[in-house]
């Protein structure tokens, strides 16, 4: 299995609200960085959080 952890996952874990921090980073990023952040969001189960709550 491929290791999906990257620098954004490691940094987000240090934050009180990792999902919010990753979203802020995603909003300000472009291109390849967005892909890395999106991967981190998936790894930390932040993507589509609204859908799971419904």
PDBQT receptor file of N, H, CA, C and O in Angstrom, charges set to zero:
ATOM      1  N   UNK A   1       0.847  -1.198   0.000  1.00  0.00    +0.000 N 
ATOM      2  CA  UNK A   1       0.000   0.000   0.000  1.00  0.00    +0.000 C 
ATOM      3  C   UNK A   1       0.881   1.247   0.000  1.00  0.00    +0.000 C 
ATOM      4  O   UNK A   1       1.899   1.312   0.689  1.00  0.00    +0.000 OA
ATOM      5  N   UNK A   2       0.474   2.203  -0.768  1.00  0.00    +0.000 N 
ATOM      6  H   UNK A   2      -0.353   2.150  -1.328  1.00  0.00    +0.000 HD
ATOM      7  CA  UNK A   2       1.225   3.444  -0.898  1.00  0.00    +0.000 C 
ATOM      8  C   UNK A   2       1.017   4.326   0.325  1.00  0.00    +0.000 C 
ATOM      9  O   UNK A   2      -0.096   4.437   0.837  1.00  0.00    +0.000 OA
ATOM     10  N   UNK A   3       2.095   4.953   0.790  1.00  0.00    +0.000 N 
ATOM     11  H   UNK A   3       3.000   4.863   0.373  1.00  0.00    +0.000 HD
ATOM     12  CA  UNK A   3       2.010   5.876   1.911  1.00  0.00    +0.000 C 
ATOM     13  C   UNK A   3       1.471   7.215   1.409  1.00  0.00    +0.000 C 
ATOM     14  O   UNK A   3       2.125   7.880   0.605  1.00  0.00    +0.000 OA
ATOM     15  N   UNK A   4       0.307   7.610   1.866  1.00  0.00    +0.000 N 
ATOM     16  H   UNK A   4      -0.224   7.070   2.518  1.00  0.00    +0.000 HD
ATOM     17  CA  UNK A   4      -0.347   8.831   1.378  1.00  0.00    +0.000 C 
ATOM     18  C   UNK A   4      -0.009  10.050   2.230  1.00  0.00    +0.000 C 
ATOM     19  O   UNK A   4      -0.458  11.156   1.928  1.00  0.00    +0.000 OA
ATOM     20  N   UNK A   5       0.762   9.865   3.271  1.00  0.00    +0.000 N 
ATOM     21  H   UNK A   5       1.126   8.966   3.516  1.00  0.00    +0.000 HD
ATOM     22  CA  UNK A   5       1.081  10.975   4.152  1.00  0.00    +0.000 C 
ATOM     23  C   UNK A   5       2.077  11.913   3.463  1.00  0.00    +0.000 C 
ATOM     24  O   UNK A   5       3.043  11.463   2.848  1.00  0.00    +0.000 OA
ATOM     25  N   UNK A   6       1.829  13.215   3.573  1.00  0.00    +0.000 N 
ATOM     26  H   UNK A   6       1.044  13.581   4.072  1.00  0.00    +0.000 HD
ATOM     27  CA  UNK A   6       2.739  14.209   3.007  1.00  0.00    +0.000 C 
ATOM     28  C   UNK A   6       2.940  15.336   4.017  1.00  0.00    +0.000 C 
ATOM     29  O   UNK A   6       2.483  15.249   5.156  1.00  0.00    +0.000 OA
ATOM     30  N   UNK A   7       3.625  16.392   3.591  1.00  0.00    +0.000 N 
ATOM     31  H   UNK A   7       3.997  16.463   2.665  1.00  0.00    +0.000 HD
ATOM     32  CA  UNK A   7       3.947  17.486   4.520  1.00  0.00    +0.000 C 
ATOM     33  C   UNK A   7       2.692  18.179   5.054  1.00  0.00    +0.000 C 
ATOM     34  O   UNK A   7       2.695  18.690   6.174  1.00  0.00    +0.000 OA
ATOM     35  N   UNK A   8       1.627  18.198   4.262  1.00  0.00    +0.000 N 
ATOM     36  H   UNK A   8       1.625  17.783   3.353  1.00  0.00    +0.000 HD
ATOM     37  CA  UNK A   8       0.391  18.836   4.722  1.00  0.00    +0.000 C 
ATOM     38  C   UNK A   8      -0.292  18.009   5.810  1.00  0.00    +0.000 C 
ATOM     39  O   UNK A   8      -0.864  18.571   6.743  1.00  0.00    +0.000 OA
ATOM     40  N   UNK A   9      -0.238  16.706   5.701  1.00  0.00    +0.000 N 
ATOM     41  H   UNK A   9       0.227  16.250   4.943  1.00  0.00    +0.000 HD
ATOM     42  CA  UNK A   9      -0.815  15.834   6.733  1.00  0.00    +0.000 C 
ATOM     43  C   UNK A   9      -0.058  16.039   8.044  1.00  0.00    +0.000 C 
ATOM     44  O   UNK A   9      -0.661  16.200   9.105  1.00  0.00    +0.000 OA
ATOM     45  N   UNK A  10       1.272  16.029   7.953  1.00  0.00    +0.000 N 
ATOM     46  H   UNK A  10       1.762  15.898   7.092  1.00  0.00    +0.000 HD
ATOM     47  CA  UNK A  10       2.088  16.197   9.167  1.00  0.00    +0.000 C 
ATOM     48  C   UNK A  10       1.837  17.550   9.827  1.00  0.00    +0.000 C 
ATOM     49  O   UNK A  10       1.729  17.637  11.050  1.00  0.00    +0.000 OA
ATOM     50  N   UNK A  11       1.745  18.599   9.021  1.00  0.00    +0.000 N 
ATOM     51  H   UNK A  11       1.832  18.529   8.027  1.00  0.00    +0.000 HD
ATOM     52  CA  UNK A  11       1.512  19.943   9.577  1.00  0.00    +0.000 C 
ATOM     53  C   UNK A  11       0.095  20.067  10.137  1.00  0.00    +0.000 C 
ATOM     54  O   UNK A  11      -0.099  20.677  11.188  1.00  0.00    +0.000 OA
ATOM     55  N   UNK A  12      -0.885  19.504   9.457  1.00  0.00    +0.000 N 
ATOM     56  H   UNK A  12      -0.728  19.008   8.603  1.00  0.00    +0.000 HD
ATOM     57  CA  UNK A  12      -2.281  19.602   9.896  1.00  0.00    +0.000 C 
ATOM     58  C   UNK A  12      -2.493  18.919  11.240  1.00  0.00    +0.000 C 
ATOM     59  O   UNK A  12      -3.304  19.377  12.045  1.00  0.00    +0.000 OA
ATOM     60  N   UNK A  13      -1.782  17.840  11.487  1.00  0.00    +0.000 N 
ATOM     61  H   UNK A  13      -1.123  17.468  10.833  1.00  0.00    +0.000 HD
ATOM     62  CA  UNK A  13      -1.924  17.120  12.761  1.00  0.00    +0.000 C 
ATOM     63  C   UNK A  13      -1.506  17.969  13.956  1.00  0.00    +0.000 C 
ATOM     64  O   UNK A  13      -1.940  17.702  15.077  1.00  0.00    +0.000 OA
ATOM     65  N   UNK A  14      -0.684  18.971  13.744  1.00  0.00    +0.000 N 
ATOM     66  H   UNK A  14      -0.331  19.188  12.833  1.00  0.00    +0.000 HD
ATOM     67  CA  UNK A  14      -0.225  19.853  14.819  1.00  0.00    +0.000 C 
ATOM     68  C   UNK A  14      -1.267  20.918  15.167  1.00  0.00    +0.000 C 
ATOM     69  O   UNK A  14      -1.164  21.570  16.206  1.00  0.00    +0.000 OA
ATOM     70  N   UNK A  15      -2.258  21.094  14.311  1.00  0.00    +0.000 N 
ATOM     71  H   UNK A  15      -2.341  20.564  13.466  1.00  0.00    +0.000 HD
ATOM     72  CA  UNK A  15      -3.254  22.163  14.465  1.00  0.00    +0.000 C 
ATOM     73  C   UNK A  15      -4.442  21.681  15.289  1.00  0.00    +0.000 C 
ATOM     74  O   UNK A  15      -4.762  20.493  15.288  1.00  0.00    +0.000 OA
ATOM     75  N   UNK A  16      -5.109  22.624  16.007  1.00  0.00    +0.000 N 
ATOM     76  H   UNK A  16      -4.849  23.590  16.008  1.00  0.00    +0.000 HD
ATOM     77  CA  UNK A  16      -6.311  22.249  16.767  1.00  0.00    +0.000 C 
ATOM     78  C   UNK A  16      -7.450  21.768  15.867  1.00  0.00    +0.000 C 
ATOM     79  O   UNK A  16      -8.184  20.851  16.237  1.00  0.00    +0.000 OA
ATOM     80  N   UNK A  17      -7.602  22.375  14.693  1.00  0.00    +0.000 N 
ATOM     81  H   UNK A  17      -7.006  23.119  14.392  1.00  0.00    +0.000 HD
ATOM     82  CA  UNK A  17      -8.629  21.945  13.738  1.00  0.00    +0.000 C 
ATOM     83  C   UNK A  17      -7.950  21.698  12.389  1.00  0.00    +0.000 C 
ATOM     84  O   UNK A  17      -7.873  22.605  11.559  1.00  0.00    +0.000 OA
ATOM     85  N   UNK A  18      -7.460  20.478  12.167  1.00  0.00    +0.000 N 
ATOM     86  H   UNK A  18      -7.523  19.742  12.840  1.00  0.00    +0.000 HD
ATOM     87  CA  UNK A  18      -6.707  20.211  10.937  1.00  0.00    +0.000 C 
ATOM     88  C   UNK A  18      -7.519  20.401   9.666  1.00  0.00    +0.000 C 
ATOM     89  O   UNK A  18      -6.978  20.845   8.653  1.00  0.00    +0.000 OA
ATOM     90  N   UNK A  19      -8.801  20.077   9.698  1.00  0.00    +0.000 N 
ATOM     91  H   UNK A  19      -9.241  19.717  10.521  1.00  0.00    +0.000 HD
ATOM     92  CA  UNK A  19      -9.626  20.205   8.490  1.00  0.00    +0.000 C 
ATOM     93  C   UNK A  19      -9.787  21.666   8.082  1.00  0.00    +0.000 C 
ATOM     94  O   UNK A  19      -9.730  21.998   6.898  1.00  0.00    +0.000 OA
ATOM     95  N   UNK A  20      -9.985  22.518   9.052  1.00  0.00    +0.000 N 
ATOM     96  H   UNK A  20     -10.031  22.248  10.014  1.00  0.00    +0.000 HD
ATOM     97  CA  UNK A  20     -10.128  23.952   8.759  1.00  0.00    +0.000 C 
ATOM     98  C   UNK A  20      -8.816  24.515   8.208  1.00  0.00    +0.000 C 
ATOM     99  O   UNK A  20      -8.820  25.287   7.249  1.00  0.00    +0.000 OA
ATOM    100  N   UNK A  21      -7.707  24.129   8.814  1.00  0.00    +0.000 N 
ATOM    101  H   UNK A  21      -7.703  23.503   9.593  1.00  0.00    +0.000 HD
ATOM    102  CA  UNK A  21      -6.404  24.599   8.354  1.00  0.00    +0.000 C 
ATOM    103  C   UNK A  21      -6.137  24.146   6.925  1.00  0.00    +0.000 C 
ATOM    104  O   UNK A  21      -5.661  24.930   6.104  1.00  0.00    +0.000 OA
ATOM    105  N   UNK A  22      -6.438  22.889   6.624  1.00  0.00    +0.000 N 
ATOM    106  H   UNK A  22      -6.824  22.252   7.291  1.00  0.00    +0.000 HD
ATOM    107  CA  UNK A  22      -6.232  22.385   5.264  1.00  0.00    +0.000 C 
ATOM    108  C   UNK A  22      -7.108  23.121   4.257  1.00  0.00    +0.000 C 
ATOM    109  O   UNK A  22      -6.670  23.384   3.137  1.00  0.00    +0.000 OA
ATOM    110  N   UNK A  23      -8.333  23.456   4.637  1.00  0.00    +0.000 N 
ATOM    111  H   UNK A  23      -8.689  23.243   5.547  1.00  0.00    +0.000 HD
ATOM    112  CA  UNK A  23      -9.216  24.191   3.725  1.00  0.00    +0.000 C 
ATOM    113  C   UNK A  23      -8.662  25.579   3.441  1.00  0.00    +0.000 C 
ATOM    114  O   UNK A  23      -8.729  26.055   2.308  1.00  0.00    +0.000 OA
ATOM    115  N   UNK A  24      -8.114  26.234   4.466  1.00  0.00    +0.000 N 
ATOM    116  H   UNK A  24      -8.060  25.847   5.387  1.00  0.00    +0.000 HD
ATOM    117  CA  UNK A  24      -7.507  27.549   4.274  1.00  0.00    +0.000 C 
ATOM    118  C   UNK A  24      -6.319  27.454   3.311  1.00  0.00    +0.000 C 
ATOM    119  O   UNK A  24      -6.152  28.304   2.437  1.00  0.00    +0.000 OA
ATOM    120  N   UNK A  25      -5.504  26.418   3.478  1.00  0.00    +0.000 N 
ATOM    121  H   UNK A  25      -5.640  25.727   4.188  1.00  0.00    +0.000 HD
ATOM    122  CA  UNK A  25      -4.357  26.221   2.596  1.00  0.00    +0.000 C 
ATOM    123  C   UNK A  25      -4.816  25.941   1.166  1.00  0.00    +0.000 C 
ATOM    124  O   UNK A  25      -4.225  26.438   0.207  1.00  0.00    +0.000 OA
ATOM    125  N   UNK A  26      -5.865  25.150   1.033  1.00  0.00    +0.000 N 
ATOM    126  H   UNK A  26      -6.346  24.747   1.812  1.00  0.00    +0.000 HD
ATOM    127  CA  UNK A  26      -6.400  24.790  -0.284  1.00  0.00    +0.000 C 
ATOM    128  C   UNK A  26      -6.915  26.025  -1.020  1.00  0.00    +0.000 C 
ATOM    129  O   UNK A  26      -6.690  26.182  -2.220  1.00  0.00    +0.000 OA
ATOM    130  N   UNK A  27      -7.607  26.896  -0.290  1.00  0.00    +0.000 N 
ATOM    131  H   UNK A  27      -7.789  26.768   0.685  1.00  0.00    +0.000 HD
ATOM    132  CA  UNK A  27      -8.169  28.114  -0.903  1.00  0.00    +0.000 C 
ATOM    133  C   UNK A  27      -7.087  29.023  -1.469  1.00  0.00    +0.000 C 
ATOM    134  O   UNK A  27      -7.318  29.718  -2.458  1.00  0.00    +0.000 OA
ATOM    135  N   UNK A  28      -5.912  29.025  -0.853  1.00  0.00    +0.000 N 
ATOM    136  H   UNK A  28      -5.724  28.461  -0.049  1.00  0.00    +0.000 HD
ATOM    137  CA  UNK A  28      -4.831  29.905  -1.296  1.00  0.00    +0.000 C 
ATOM    138  C   UNK A  28      -3.819  29.245  -2.215  1.00  0.00    +0.000 C 
ATOM    139  O   UNK A  28      -2.867  29.897  -2.646  1.00  0.00    +0.000 OA
ATOM    140  N   UNK A  29      -4.000  27.977  -2.523  1.00  0.00    +0.000 N 
ATOM    141  H   UNK A  29      -4.773  27.448  -2.173  1.00  0.00    +0.000 HD
ATOM    142  CA  UNK A  29      -3.013  27.239  -3.317  1.00  0.00    +0.000 C 
ATOM    143  C   UNK A  29      -3.434  27.131  -4.780  1.00  0.00    +0.000 C 
ATOM    144  O   UNK A  29      -4.559  27.464  -5.153  1.00  0.00    +0.000 OA
ATOM    145  N   UNK A  30      -2.502  26.658  -5.588  1.00  0.00    +0.000 N 
ATOM    146  H   UNK A  30      -1.589  26.387  -5.285  1.00  0.00    +0.000 HD
ATOM    147  CA  UNK A  30      -2.791  26.443  -7.013  1.00  0.00    +0.000 C 
ATOM    148  C   UNK A  30      -2.044  25.210  -7.500  1.00  0.00    +0.000 C 
ATOM    149  O   UNK A  30      -0.989  24.860  -6.971  1.00  0.00    +0.000 OA
ATOM    150  N   UNK A  31      -2.595  24.564  -8.502  1.00  0.00    +0.000 N 
ATOM    151  H   UNK A  31      -3.452  24.848  -8.932  1.00  0.00    +0.000 HD
ATOM    152  CA  UNK A  31      -1.918  23.485  -9.211  1.00  0.00    +0.000 C 
ATOM    153  C   UNK A  31      -1.555  22.280  -8.375  1.00  0.00    +0.000 C 
ATOM    154  O   UNK A  31      -2.404  21.674  -7.721  1.00  0.00    +0.000 OA
ATOM    155  N   UNK A  32      -0.284  21.944  -8.409  1.00  0.00    +0.000 N 
ATOM    156  H   UNK A  32       0.405  22.436  -8.940  1.00  0.00    +0.000 HD
ATOM    157  CA  UNK A  32       0.226  20.741  -7.742  1.00  0.00    +0.000 C 
ATOM    158  C   UNK A  32       0.023  20.803  -6.230  1.00  0.00    +0.000 C 
ATOM    159  O   UNK A  32      -0.238  19.783  -5.592  1.00  0.00    +0.000 OA
ATOM    160  N   UNK A  33       0.142  21.991  -5.665  1.00  0.00    +0.000 N 
ATOM    161  H   UNK A  33       0.354  22.820  -6.183  1.00  0.00    +0.000 HD
ATOM    162  CA  UNK A  33      -0.062  22.135  -4.218  1.00  0.00    +0.000 C 
ATOM    163  C   UNK A  33      -1.501  21.771  -3.834  1.00  0.00    +0.000 C 
ATOM    164  O   UNK A  33      -1.727  21.147  -2.797  1.00  0.00    +0.000 OA
ATOM    165  N   UNK A  34      -2.464  22.156  -4.662  1.00  0.00    +0.000 N 
ATOM    166  H   UNK A  34      -2.280  22.663  -5.504  1.00  0.00    +0.000 HD
ATOM    167  CA  UNK A  34      -3.868  21.800  -4.404  1.00  0.00    +0.000 C 
ATOM    168  C   UNK A  34      -4.051  20.291  -4.385  1.00  0.00    +0.000 C 
ATOM    169  O   UNK A  34      -4.814  19.767  -3.573  1.00  0.00    +0.000 OA
ATOM    170  N   UNK A  35      -3.366  19.598  -5.263  1.00  0.00    +0.000 N 
ATOM    171  H   UNK A  35      -2.746  20.023  -5.923  1.00  0.00    +0.000 HD
ATOM    172  CA  UNK A  35      -3.461  18.139  -5.310  1.00  0.00    +0.000 C 
ATOM    173  C   UNK A  35      -2.916  17.525  -4.025  1.00  0.00    +0.000 C 
ATOM    174  O   UNK A  35      -3.500  16.584  -3.486  1.00  0.00    +0.000 OA
ATOM    175  N   UNK A  36      -1.798  18.056  -3.534  1.00  0.00    +0.000 N 
ATOM    176  H   UNK A  36      -1.324  18.820  -3.972  1.00  0.00    +0.000 HD
ATOM    177  CA  UNK A  36      -1.210  17.555  -2.289  1.00  0.00    +0.000 C 
ATOM    178  C   UNK A  36      -2.157  17.803  -1.111  1.00  0.00    +0.000 C 
ATOM    179  O   UNK A  36      -2.336  16.936  -0.256  1.00  0.00    +0.000 OA
ATOM    180  N   UNK A  37      -2.759  18.991  -1.076  1.00  0.00    +0.000 N 
ATOM    181  H   UNK A  37      -2.614  19.696  -1.770  1.00  0.00    +0.000 HD
ATOM    182  CA  UNK A  37      -3.673  19.336   0.007  1.00  0.00    +0.000 C 
ATOM    183  C   UNK A  37      -4.921  18.471  -0.061  1.00  0.00    +0.000 C 
ATOM    184  O   UNK A  37      -5.425  18.022   0.969  1.00  0.00    +0.000 OA
ATOM    185  N   UNK A  38      -5.415  18.237  -1.254  1.00  0.00    +0.000 N 
ATOM    186  H   UNK A  38      -5.005  18.602  -2.090  1.00  0.00    +0.000 HD
ATOM    187  CA  UNK A  38      -6.595  17.399  -1.428  1.00  0.00    +0.000 C 
ATOM    188  C   UNK A  38      -6.301  15.971  -0.949  1.00  0.00    +0.000 C 
ATOM    189  O   UNK A  38      -7.153  15.346  -0.319  1.00  0.00    +0.000 OA
ATOM    190  N   UNK A  39      -5.127  15.464  -1.238  1.00  0.00    +0.000 N 
ATOM    191  H   UNK A  39      -4.435  15.972  -1.751  1.00  0.00    +0.000 HD
ATOM    192  CA  UNK A  39      -4.724  14.143  -0.773  1.00  0.00    +0.000 C 
ATOM    193  C   UNK A  39      -4.671  14.110   0.757  1.00  0.00    +0.000 C 
ATOM    194  O   UNK A  39      -5.101  13.135   1.375  1.00  0.00    +0.000 OA
ATOM    195  N   UNK A  40      -4.146  15.172   1.363  1.00  0.00    +0.000 N 
ATOM    196  H   UNK A  40      -3.797  15.963   0.861  1.00  0.00    +0.000 HD
ATOM    197  CA  UNK A  40      -4.094  15.265   2.824  1.00  0.00    +0.000 C 
ATOM    198  C   UNK A  40      -5.508  15.309   3.407  1.00  0.00    +0.000 C 
ATOM    199  O   UNK A  40      -5.780  14.677   4.427  1.00  0.00    +0.000 OA
ATOM    200  N   UNK A  41      -6.402  16.051   2.761  1.00  0.00    +0.000 N 
ATOM    201  H   UNK A  41      -6.181  16.565   1.932  1.00  0.00    +0.000 HD
ATOM    202  CA  UNK A  41      -7.788  16.111   3.232  1.00  0.00    +0.000 C 
ATOM    203  C   UNK A  41      -8.441  14.733   3.188  1.00  0.00    +0.000 C 
ATOM    204  O   UNK A  41      -9.178  14.367   4.103  1.00  0.00    +0.000 OA
ATOM    205  N   UNK A  42      -8.179  13.980   2.149  1.00  0.00    +0.000 N 
ATOM    206  H   UNK A  42      -7.580  14.277   1.406  1.00  0.00    +0.000 HD
ATOM    207  CA  UNK A  42      -8.730  12.627   2.049  1.00  0.00    +0.000 C 
ATOM    208  C   UNK A  42      -8.126  11.734   3.124  1.00  0.00    +0.000 C 
ATOM    209  O   UNK A  42      -8.840  10.958   3.759  1.00  0.00    +0.000 OA
ATOM    210  N   UNK A  43      -6.834  11.834   3.332  1.00  0.00    +0.000 N 
ATOM    211  H   UNK A  43      -6.253  12.464   2.816  1.00  0.00    +0.000 HD
ATOM    212  CA  UNK A  43      -6.136  11.007   4.319  1.00  0.00    +0.000 C 
ATOM    213  C   UNK A  43      -6.685  11.256   5.722  1.00  0.00    +0.000 C 
ATOM    214  O   UNK A  43      -6.836  10.319   6.507  1.00  0.00    +0.000 OA
ATOM    215  N   UNK A  44      -6.986  12.525   6.039  1.00  0.00    +0.000 N 
ATOM    216  H   UNK A  44      -6.863  13.286   5.401  1.00  0.00    +0.000 HD
ATOM    217  CA  UNK A  44      -7.496  12.888   7.370  1.00  0.00    +0.000 C 
ATOM    218  C   UNK A  44      -9.022  12.894   7.438  1.00  0.00    +0.000 C 
ATOM    219  O   UNK A  44      -9.602  13.316   8.438  1.00  0.00    +0.000 OA
ATOM    220  N   UNK A  45      -9.667  12.427   6.374  1.00  0.00    +0.000 N 
ATOM    221  H   UNK A  45      -9.196  12.085   5.561  1.00  0.00    +0.000 HD
ATOM    222  CA  UNK A  45     -11.126  12.322   6.293  1.00  0.00    +0.000 C 
ATOM    223  C   UNK A  45     -11.821  13.682   6.433  1.00  0.00    +0.000 C 
ATOM    224  O   UNK A  45     -12.848  13.797   7.102  1.00  0.00    +0.000 OA
ATOM    225  N   UNK A  46     -11.254  14.696   5.801  1.00  0.00    +0.000 N 
ATOM    226  H   UNK A  46     -10.420  14.603   5.258  1.00  0.00    +0.000 HD
ATOM    227  CA  UNK A  46     -11.839  16.043   5.822  1.00  0.00    +0.000 C 
ATOM    228  C   UNK A  46     -12.681  16.312   4.579  1.00  0.00    +0.000 C 
ATOM    229  O   UNK A  46     -13.550  17.184   4.602  1.00  0.00    +0.000 OA
ATOM    230  N   UNK A  47     -12.440  15.584   3.505  1.00  0.00    +0.000 N 
ATOM    231  H   UNK A  47     -11.734  14.876   3.486  1.00  0.00    +0.000 HD
ATOM    232  CA  UNK A  47     -13.165  15.818   2.259  1.00  0.00    +0.000 C 
ATOM    233  C   UNK A  47     -14.613  15.364   2.423  1.00  0.00    +0.000 C 
ATOM    234  O   UNK A  47     -14.888  14.312   2.999  1.00  0.00    +0.000 OA
ATOM    235  N   UNK A  48     -15.533  16.182   1.905  1.00  0.00    +0.000 N 
ATOM    236  H   UNK A  48     -15.310  17.037   1.437  1.00  0.00    +0.000 HD
ATOM    237  CA  UNK A  48     -16.961  15.847   1.892  1.00  0.00    +0.000 C 
ATOM    238  C   UNK A  48     -17.518  15.560   3.280  1.00  0.00    +0.000 C 
ATOM    239  O   UNK A  48     -18.410  14.727   3.434  1.00  0.00    +0.000 OA
ATOM    240  N   UNK A  49     -17.003  16.236   4.269  1.00  0.00    +0.000 N 
ATOM    241  H   UNK A  49     -16.277  16.912   4.143  1.00  0.00    +0.000 HD
ATOM    242  CA  UNK A  49     -17.449  16.037   5.653  1.00  0.00    +0.000 C 
ATOM    243  C   UNK A  49     -18.930  16.376   5.807  1.00  0.00    +0.000 C 
ATOM    244  O   UNK A  49     -19.640  15.738   6.584  1.00  0.00    +0.000 OA
ATOM    245  N   UNK A  50     -19.391  17.378   5.066  1.00  0.00    +0.000 N 
ATOM    246  H   UNK A  50     -18.814  17.897   4.435  1.00  0.00    +0.000 HD
ATOM    247  CA  UNK A  50     -20.793  17.789   5.136  1.00  0.00    +0.000 C 
ATOM    248  C   UNK A  50     -21.705  16.661   4.679  1.00  0.00    +0.000 C 
ATOM    249  O   UNK A  50     -22.773  16.454   5.255  1.00  0.00    +0.000 OA
ATOM    250  N   UNK A  51     -21.298  15.938   3.659  1.00  0.00    +0.000 N 
ATOM    251  H   UNK A  51     -20.430  16.106   3.191  1.00  0.00    +0.000 HD
ATOM    252  CA  UNK A  51     -22.105  14.848   3.123  1.00  0.00    +0.000 C 
ATOM    253  C   UNK A  51     -22.255  13.715   4.138  1.00  0.00    +0.000 C 
ATOM    254  O   UNK A  51     -23.321  13.106   4.237  1.00  0.00    +0.000 OA
ATOM    255  N   UNK A  52     -21.199  13.434   4.885  1.00  0.00    +0.000 N 
ATOM    256  H   UNK A  52     -20.334  13.929   4.805  1.00  0.00    +0.000 HD
ATOM    257  CA  UNK A  52     -21.253  12.343   5.849  1.00  0.00    +0.000 C 
ATOM    258  C   UNK A  52     -22.123  12.677   7.053  1.00  0.00    +0.000 C 
ATOM    259  O   UNK A  52     -22.691  11.779   7.675  1.00  0.00    +0.000 OA
ATOM    260  N   UNK A  53     -22.234  13.965   7.389  1.00  0.00    +0.000 N 
ATOM    261  H   UNK A  53     -21.773  14.695   6.884  1.00  0.00    +0.000 HD
ATOM    262  CA  UNK A  53     -23.035  14.376   8.549  1.00  0.00    +0.000 C 
ATOM    263  C   UNK A  53     -24.527  14.267   8.268  1.00  0.00    +0.000 C 
ATOM    264  O   UNK A  53     -25.318  14.090   9.194  1.00  0.00    +0.000 OA
ATOM    265  N   UNK A  54     -24.917  14.369   7.013  1.00  0.00    +0.000 N 
ATOM    266  H   UNK A  54     -24.274  14.513   6.261  1.00  0.00    +0.000 HD
ATOM    267  CA  UNK A  54     -26.332  14.360   6.644  1.00  0.00    +0.000 C 
ATOM    268  C   UNK A  54     -26.986  13.012   6.838  1.00  0.00    +0.000 C 
ATOM    269  O   UNK A  54     -28.177  12.859   6.567  1.00  0.00    +0.000 OA
TER     270      UNK A  54
